[in-house]
Amino acid sequence: MDLFTRASELGIQTEFYDGQGRRHVTPPEALALITEAMPEPAERRLLDRIVVIREGEPCRSELGAQAVLPVRWRIVTDGGALVEGAAEQRTLSWPLDLPPGIHSVRLSDASGRTEELPLLMSPRRAFGGAFDRSWLIAVQLYSLRSVRNWGIGDFTDLANLIELAAALGAGGIGLNPLHALFDDRPGDCSPYSPNSRLFLNPLYVDVERLPEFSAADRPVDAQTLAALRDGELIDYAAVAAVKWRGLRAAYEAFRTSASDSRREAFEAFRRERAPLLTRFACFEVLRHRFGHPWWEWPEEWRQPDDARCDLLRQGPDAAEVEFVAFTQWCADDQLRGCRDLAAARGMSVGLYLDVAVGVQSDGFDAWNEQTAISRLLSVGAPPDSLNTAGQNWGLAGFNAPGLELTGFAPFRDMLRASMRYAGAIRLDHVLGLNRLYLVPHGFAAHEGVYVQMPFEALLAVTAQESVGHRCVVIGEDLGTVPDGFRDRLAAWGIWSYRVMMFERDFHQGWFFGLEHYLPNALVTFNTHDLATYSGWRALTDLYLKRSIGVDPGESDDSRHHALAMLGDALRHQGIEHEDIYAVLTFLARTPSRLLAIALEDLLGVLDQPNVPGTVSEHPNWRRRLPKPLEDVAAIINRSALFAATIDRRNPG
């Protein structure tokens, strides 16, 4: 089979047009690496595609030309139930009374050929939300200052922000990804480059709130903690050192003197999250032991093995394995407490969590799901007007053949972990559900290719988990969007993500009016990758990018024109001033049901949390908010905020 035929069978597009209309043809060398990185797809001759059944809609499949009638089928559901039938014709009609879930269907034809493939029974649409129109405060959790934290925002700070936001009438809090990072690589602090999307970052634990922690075990004195809190930038290495010492002290107290109820709660958590939690804890212990990427470990550990993990858990490393699980339990417990507090305060959304588009290739998820995740390929984006060289995010993502071979369980597990305590989630780069732009290691960002994903199946799994968790799903649908993509998302109940900064006429630059915005959408002025409102008005982002050699993709004149256009849009709505509250008044009037307001904008921060395309040139993910949480309420103009959000006020 030649290279291009093989690529076609794997859904790899050998050429494409980027966001600027330029044609790209994939170099054969890159194409070869991409095809080699994909697992061999299951051979299908009886039925050539996954079965996706939507509740209330008839579903039929066409049997392949090689199928010899009659074809018998047998469905095994998640709960073990069995449904059988036979097709005497080439069109097979599926039963519609199956329980929601990812099932397995086994087919056999008259010649004796058999095949097995996933069958997905899905709600018609994702969960639509239990609110009409609401708003939330968006914040980078790590950036929160307080008079009591250990140098990084934590879950107690989040609880206090929930109290403040509820008093302001907000329906929830929007957060950066809380995914697990690498405890021994504190400099890898991007929440969008995780070790695992299945577990939490223990640095967000408030150690002093753990029942086992004693003030006598505080790893440093009050003066040192104050110094960790006071810097403009987070010293992740110092913060991590202190936090991990505190967590170990709490764990040692737990191990030697935990109450029966605490021990029982911990063991219940371990059982609930097994086997993934056990694997994760073992992976972390092994990662520290070997000190190399997992593909360089001894052969017996290069693949997850539950039997071997159980032996490790019972051997000399038992305490280390248990410690990792303990820190996850602490994080889970405190995040659940924040979710419960938001509910108690009547917040209609609660926690809105971001989900990263991929994982680091040497992390747990890539080790645990080697069939479904391609570690040799990086997710990115083709060249566009903002990033003329293309983007390589250095993250490993799912691949289509692997997801099908694993029955979509890895994608489902990721959603479940993300939705566990969330009233809404945002899928970063939701375009990747339809097609992923992949760059093989060693190639430039513009030399990547688009690879087709099982779009309908991924939407079905998303709808299943969304309804099951009563969690709204928002798709970050920015970038080069294929025709009909947003319509398909909307048909499945996935909300759009509308950034006012981009909602402008491409040629003239004027801002779209209120009627342009969709009801089922989250609307915001900016994102963590864009200028804050104050920075945008002051052109701070343009000056900064030029000073570090990054093309801002915009001239000063273009920005001044945009500022004039914004003023026109506001005045068209009878809004005479042009501060952040004027913009919020405009956004709050849109039909979009959810409005996100960045805390940085309410505090007048100039610098943005992240500048894409930079590593050390800008303090990405390190900058603290200018004032402690205890002073934030006094800085926010409550009357202006109330006036802007008057018809979105949370009744709680």
SULFEN-V604184 format. One record per run of one state. SS is the DSSP state (H for helix, E for strand, L for the rest). FROM is the first residue (numbers start at 1). LEN is the number of residues. Records with the same first field share a line. If there is no record, write none. Layout:
# SULFEN-V604184
SS->FROM-LEN + FROM-LEN
This chain:
# SULFEN-V604184
L->1-2 + 10-2 + 13-2 + 18-5 + 26-2 + 38-13 + 55-5 + 63-8 + 77-5 + 88-3 + 94-7 + 109-5 + 123-11 + 140-1 + 144-1 + 146-9 + 168-4 + 176-3 + 181-13 + 195-1 + 201-1 + 205-2 + 210-5 + 218-4 + 231-2 + 234-2 + 258-2 + 274-2 + 291-3 + 297-2 + 302-4 + 315-3 + 345-5 + 356-3 + 360-4 + 369-4 + 374-3 + 382-9 + 397-1 + 399-1 + 406-3 + 420-4 + 428-2 + 434-1 + 441-4 + 448-1 + 453-2 + 470-2 + 476-9 + 492-3 + 503-1 + 505-6 + 512-2 + 517-4 + 525-8 + 539-1 + 548-8 + 573-7 + 590-4 + 603-20 + 624-4 + 636-2 + 645-1 + 649-4
H->3-7 + 28-10 + 141-3 + 155-13 + 202-3 + 207-3 + 215-3 + 222-9 + 236-22 + 260-14 + 276-15 + 294-3 + 299-3 + 306-9 + 318-27 + 364-5 + 400-6 + 409-11 + 430-4 + 445-3 + 455-15 + 485-7 + 500-3 + 514-3 + 533-6 + 540-8 + 556-17 + 580-10 + 599-4 + 629-7 + 638-7 + 646-3
E->12-1 + 15-3 + 23-3 + 51-4 + 60-3 + 71-6 + 82-6 + 91-3 + 101-8 + 114-9 + 134-6 + 145-1 + 172-4 + 179-2 + 194-1 + 196-5 + 233-1 + 350-6 + 359-1 + 373-1 + 377-5 + 391-6 + 398-1 + 424-4 + 435-6 + 449-4 + 472-4 + 495-5 + 504-1 + 511-1 + 521-4 + 594-5 + 623-1 + 628-1
